[in-house]
Amino acid sequence: MSQFLAEQQALHERAWSTGYDLFPGVLKSKGARIGVEVGVAFGGHAEAILTYSDVRKLYGVDSYQHVAGYRDPMNLPQAQFDALHERTKKRLSPFGDRFELIRARSSDAAGIIREALDFVYLDADHTYEGVRGDLCAWYPKVREGGLIGGHDYGHPNFQGVKQAVDEFFRRFKWGVRLEGEGVWWVEKQALNTSFIMPAYNCAKTVRQSVESILEGGLNDGDRLIIVDDGSTDETGRILDDLRRRYHVIEVVKHRENKGGGAARNTAVESTDSEILFCLDSDNILVPGSLQKLKACLVNCGADVAAFQELYYFVDDKAHVTHKWVFRQGPITLADCLAGHVAPPGSGNYMFTRESWSRAGGYPEFAGALDAWGFGFRQLATGARMITLRNSFYYHRYGLDSYWVRQSRCRNVSLTALQIVLPFLDLLYEKDVDYILGRKGRYAWFENLERHPIRLRSGETGMTGIKVDMKPDNHWNGKPISRLVTRAIKKAIGFAARQPRPRRS
């Protein structure tokens, strides 16, 4: 057994050792003192870190566990892994308490180590899923200014390494530094958030919405960009007052009303933050919820993070009329096309600037479908969207909302069709025929629950659920639920009566 391991060590370290001095040199230049190496194997790189840098404490993490079906020369039989574990402990024992070997899976070890880290070096599971999982597990442990690095970036046999690293850090436009021999590293930087808010004739609600953001606990460097989209009521005066009171607020004014999509795009373009959160000017956040949502987005490798539930109310958030509950975890393009109860339908969520840019921004032609259209574009262009478990915000609605006003003057399905047209190649051919044809063209979007649109890949979506609450308040003496139902039917009926293009 020892002869076999000695031969394996000589074979592997002959190739690996050419890069052993690269990352230790970076650690020395950055003054790193405490860190983790995930994937210790024979201990050669850990030995180099402890020898050629000023690291005072290095945790080595390796399960030394055979994984069935994992194709890698280092996926040894279990008996050999057990012997290698003992061999590596002995090799690194001269460093005393400067080195601690933790025999555990990467994700489990991340929960064991409590102190903030100056660096982490990832060199274990080289699949895309494995590297992405290690990034999600260890990124939160590294302090700002610390380093996240690893090995085999660009290796032809381990293409998942580069893919996972690039996807994780492109979200914030952080460049990956290469030292040669497949060694890579990124310096963790501070991430500020800009909150964006389109505002049009919302004098009665905007102050409460703004204060819910401020009460959420903004960090130094965070900003709130409000776009007054040509308001004709007292909105402008209220926004000017808020701007004078709170230095984090910036107000941008449109001379004329351009619509929600244009207002949101103007807000994004008015800030250089890499993380953004859109809140409409009539909705309300829960105190303390924003930091949890941001941690969810950043640490889980997502491009978009949404609260899992929407609590609908009319005038008083203490009286919730119904809820939208999104399914937990990842939200896909198929989910977006399976029904209306999905994050794109709400529009109030956190996202990266990079995903906004890749999606081409909010569709400014889409009227009240600008938020849904943006979410659809994000998912269609590869954004990773997730929901935060057991979280919610308050979503105001009424009889003359933006959605209802827009539905009176345009056919919703035709507008949605314009949004999806550039992505028809992603959709199942028969469903493309349906939404382009006479039968579905004017009503496919309203009928998503009855006729979900399928993807060419065969993936089918799962929509969230709508929970009706017992009506505990009224409006003008009538139950809210009855009034809302009547208004929605009226809006959809009006849209359905709009003139159709003539057939040639």
N, C-alpha and C positions, 0 to 999 in steps of 0.2 A: 504493500500500500504506500509506504513512504517513498519507495523508488518511483512509483507511478506519479505521485504528486510532485516529486522533484523534477521529473521529466516534463510534466505539465507546466510547472513554474518556469523552467528554463525556456520552454517553447513560447509561452505567452509573454513573459517579461522581456524577451528578446525584442519583441515588437513594441510593447507598451513603454519600456523604459526610456525610449528616445524622447518621450514627452513628460517624463516625471518631474523635470525641474521647471516646467513652464508655469503651472498654476501656483506652486510655492513662491515663485518670483513675484507674481501678481499680489499674493497675500502679503508678502514682505513690504512691497511698495505701498500698499494700502493700510498697513499697520493692523492687520487682522489678528485677533487674539483667541477667539472662541468659534469653533465651527464643527461641521459634520461632513463626513464623507459617506455617501450612500452607495454601497457596493465596494466592499473592501477586498474581496477575493484573497490573493496571496499576501496582501499588505504592503506591496512595494510602493504604491503611490502614497499611502498613509505614512510610511517611513520617510519618504522624500519631504512631505509637508512638515513633519516634525523635525527633520534635519535642517532643511534649507529655509525655513521661515521662522517668524517669532511667535508662532501659535503656542499658547499656553495650555489649551485644552482642545483635544480633538476627539469627538465621538465618532466611532466607526460603526456603521449600521449595515448588517448583512444577515440575512436569514439562514444562509448556508442550507438552503432547502431545494431539493430537486422539484422542478415544475414539469409535470407531464405535458407533452405536446409543445413545449417551448424550445425552439430551435436556436441553440447558441452553444458554441464550443465550451463555454464555462458552465453549462447546465449538467453538472456531474451527477453520477449515481449517489444516492443518499449516504451510503457508507463512506464514500470518498469525501463528501461534503463534511461529514462529522469529523473525519480525520483532518481535513483542511482547516476547520475551525480551530482545533487545538494547535495546529502547526502555526497559524497566523498569530494566535495569542502569544505563543512562545517567541515568535520573531519580534513582536512589538513590545514585549515585556521590559526591555532595557529603558523604555521611556517612562516607566513608572505610572504615576497618576496623571501624566500629561495625555495619556491615551486610555480610552474606555471603549471596549467592544460590546455592542448591544446586538445580541442575536435575536432579531425580530424582523417582521415585515416592516417595510418602509413606513407605511401609514400608521402602524402601531407605535413605532419608535418615535414618530413625531409627537405623539401624545405623551410620551414618557419624558422627553427633554423639555424643561420648563423655561430655561433662561433664553433671553434674546441672543441671536447668533450674529456673528460678523460675516459668516459665509456658510454656504452649503455647496457641496460638489456631488453631482449626480452621475453615477456610473454603474447603475444596476440593471434593471429591466430596460432593454433597448427597443422595445416595441413602442409604437405611437401611444398606445393606451397606457403603457407603463411609465413613459417619460412624462406624459401629461398628468398622470396620477401623482407622480413624485413632485412635480411643480406645484400642484394644488396643495399637497400635504406640507411642503417645506417653505414655500414662498412666505406664508404668514409668519414664520418663525424668524425670518431674517430682518434685522433692523433697517431703517432707512439709511442709505449710504453703504449698506452691506452688499455682498456679492452673491449671485446665484450663478454657478458654473457647472461644467461637466465635460464629458468626453464623447468622442465618436460623432461629432457634428459633421455632417456631410459624408459619413462613411457609406460606401455603396451597399454594404450588407445590412445597414441599420438606418434606412431612410426615414423611419419614423422619428428618430431623434431630432433631426433638423426640422421636420414638419411640426412636431409638437412645440419645440422651442420657438420657432418663428411665429406660430399662431398665438402663443401665450404672450409674447412681448410686443408683437406688432400692434396690439390693442392700444398701447400707450406710446407708440412710435419710439421705443427704446431700441437702439442699435445693439446687435449682438457682436461682441468683440471676439476676434479669433486670434489665438496665440500660435497656431500651427499644430500639426499632429492630431487634429480633431478636437483640441481643447478650446472651449468657448466660455465666455462669462458675460454677465450683465450687471450693472450697478443699479441697485434698487433706489428709486427716487421718490420724492414726495408727490402725491397725486391730489391736486385740488379739484373741486367740483364746482361747476357753474350750473345754477338752476335757471331754467328758461321758462318764461310765462307769456303767452299771447294774451293781450287784453283788448277787448272791444266792448264798449258800452256795458261795463261790469261794475259800475260804481257801488252797487249794493253788496257785492260779494268779494271784490278783489282784496280789500284790506284784511279780511279774515284769512284768505288763502295765503297772502304774503306772510302774515304773522305765524301761520302754521309752519312755514319753512324756517323762519327765524327761531321759533321755539324748538325746532328740531336739533339745534346745536351745530351751527356752522363752524368749520375749522378756519384757522388763519389762512387767508388766500382764497377761500371760497367766495363766490359772487352770485348775485341774483340779477339776471338780465330780463327786464320787462319791456315788451314791445307794445306800445299803444298803437293799435292798428286803425288809426283814423277815427277814434271815438268822438261822438257828438254829445255825450252826456257829461257828467262830472268826473268821469274816470281820470282824465288828464290832471285835474286839480288834486285828486286823491293821490295819484302816483307821484306828483311833484312833492307833496307833503311827506310821503313815505321815503322818498329819496333824500330829503333834507334830514330826516330823523335817523336813517340807517345808512352808514357809509358804504355798506356792501351792495347797495342797490344801484343799478344803472338803468335809466329809462331811455329807450330809443323810440322815436316817434315816426310813424308813417303819416304823411300828409293826407293820404286817402286810404280807405279800407281796401286791403289787398287780399284778405282771407287768412284763415288759420295757418295754412301751409307756408305762405310767404312770411308771416309773422314769426313762426318757429324757426325758419331758415335764417331770417335776419338776426334772431337772438343767438343762434349757434355761431354765425359769422362774426358776431360782436365780441366773442371771447376766444381765448386760445386754450382753454382747459380741455384735457383729454377725456374727462368724464362729465357727463351732462345728465340732468334730470329735468324732465318736462312736467310741469303741473299747470293744469288749466286754471283760469282765474276765478273759478267758482267751486273748486274742490279743496279739501282740507286733509292735511297729513296728521298722523299720530306722532306726538312728541317722542323723540328718540328713535324713530323707525328708520331714518335715512342712513345712519351710520351702519346699521345692520344690513341694509340693502347694499350699501357700498362694499362692505366686507364680503358679501355674497358674490357680487360681480367680480371684484378684484381677485379674490382668493380661489374662486372656482373656475377661473379661466373663461368666464362668459363675456360676451359682447353686450348683452342686454340682461338686466335683472328687473323683475316685476314683483310687486306685492301679490300674494296669492289670492286675496279677496278684495272685492269692492263692496262697500256698504253704501247703498243708495239712500238718499234722503232728499226732501224738498226744501224745507226752510230750516229745520232744527236737526242737527246730526244725532241728537238723542233719540229721534224717532226714525229708525231704519225701516224702510218699506220693503226692500228686497235686497238680495246679495247676488253677486257673481262670484263663483268659486272656480278658479283655474286649477287644472290638475297640477300636482306637485312635480317639480323637477324640470327636465328639458321640455321646451315647447318647439315644435317643428313646423315646417311649412305646411305639412299635411294637416296638422292641428288647426292652423290658421284657416284652412279651406274646408274644415269639417263643421264649422258653426261659428256663431258670432261671439260666444263666450270664450275669448282668448285674449291675451295681453294686447295684441295689436288693436283690438276693438276698444280698448280703454284709452290708449295713447299716453297715459301718465305713468312713466317708468324711467329707469336709469339706463343709459347706454353710452358707448364710447364714441368719441368723435370719428374714429377710424371707421366704425360701422356706418355712421351717418354719411361719411364721404363715399364709402364703397357702394352704398345704396342710392347715391345721387340725391340725398336730402329728401325732404318732404315733397310730395307731388303738389305743386301749387295750383294745378288745374282742378283738383279733386274735391273742392268744397269741404264739407264735413267729413269726407272720407280721407282727408289728408293724413290723419293719425293711423287709420287702418292701412292705408296705402304705404305709409312709411314702414310700418312693422312688416308688411308683406314683402316689401323691397329688401329689408334687412335679412329676413329669413331666406329669400330667394337668392341673395348674393352671399350666403354662407355664414351669416351671423349665428352665434350660439346664444340662444335665449333660454333663461331659466326663471323659475318662480321661487320666492323665499317662503319657506314653510311658515304657517301660522302668523301671517302678516297681512295688514289691510290698510286701506285709506278710505276716506269718505268721499263719495262721488255724488255731487248735486245734480239733480235733473228737474226738468219742469216742462210745462206745456209749450213754451216758446224757446226751446233750447236751440243751440247752433245746428244740431242734427235735424230737428224738426223744420227749422227755417229753410235749410238747404234742400230738404226732401220735397218741399213744396214747389221748387222751381227746376228740378232736374230729376231724371230717372237714375236711381241709385245703382242699378245693375249695369247700365251703360257706362257710368263713371267708373265702377269697379272693373269693368271689362277693359277700359282704357289703361288702367293701372297694370293689369296682368298681361296685356298684349306682348310686351317685350320678353315675357317668360313662358310663352305658350309651349316651348319645347320641353319644359319641365312637367307638363300636365299630360294626363292620360288622353290618348287620341280621341276616344269616344266622348270624353267630357269636354274636350276642345270643341268638337262638333256641336255639342249641346249648348255651350255658352256663346258660340258664334251663330247658332241657328235661330230660326224664328221662334222656336218653342222656349228656349231658355234665355235669349239675349236680353229681354226686358225684365226678367224676374229671377235670374239664377242666384244673385247675391242674397236677396231676401229669403230664398228657399234653401240656403245652405244646410240647415238642419235636416231637411227632407231629402236633399240631393247633394251630399258632400262631393267636392271636386277631388278626384284622385290624382296621384302623381304617376308619371311614367315609370318610376322606379318600382311601383307596386306598393309603396308605403301608404298606409291609411291613417288618418288622424283620429284623435280623440278630443272632443270638445269638452269644455268645463260644464258646470251646471248652474242653473239659475234657481235660487232659493227664494220663494215668495214668503214674506213675513205676514203675520196677521195685521191688517191695517189698524193702527192705533192712533191715527190722526186723519184729519179731513182738510179739504181745501174748499172754501166757500160752501161749507156744509155738505159736501159730497165726498164719498170715499175716493182716496187718491187713486187706487188701483183701477177703478172704473173710468176715471177721467183720463188717465194715461193710456189705457187700452183704446179708448175712443179717439184720442189724439193721434196715436200711432196708425190706427186704421185709416183715419182721414188723410194723414200725410202720405201713406203708401198708395191709397186710392187715388189721390191727386196726381202723384208721380206716374201712376199707371195710365192715366188719361192723357199724358203729354203726347204730342204728335210724334209719330214714328217716321223714320226716313222712308221715302217711297222706293219700292223695288223697281228696278229697271226692266 
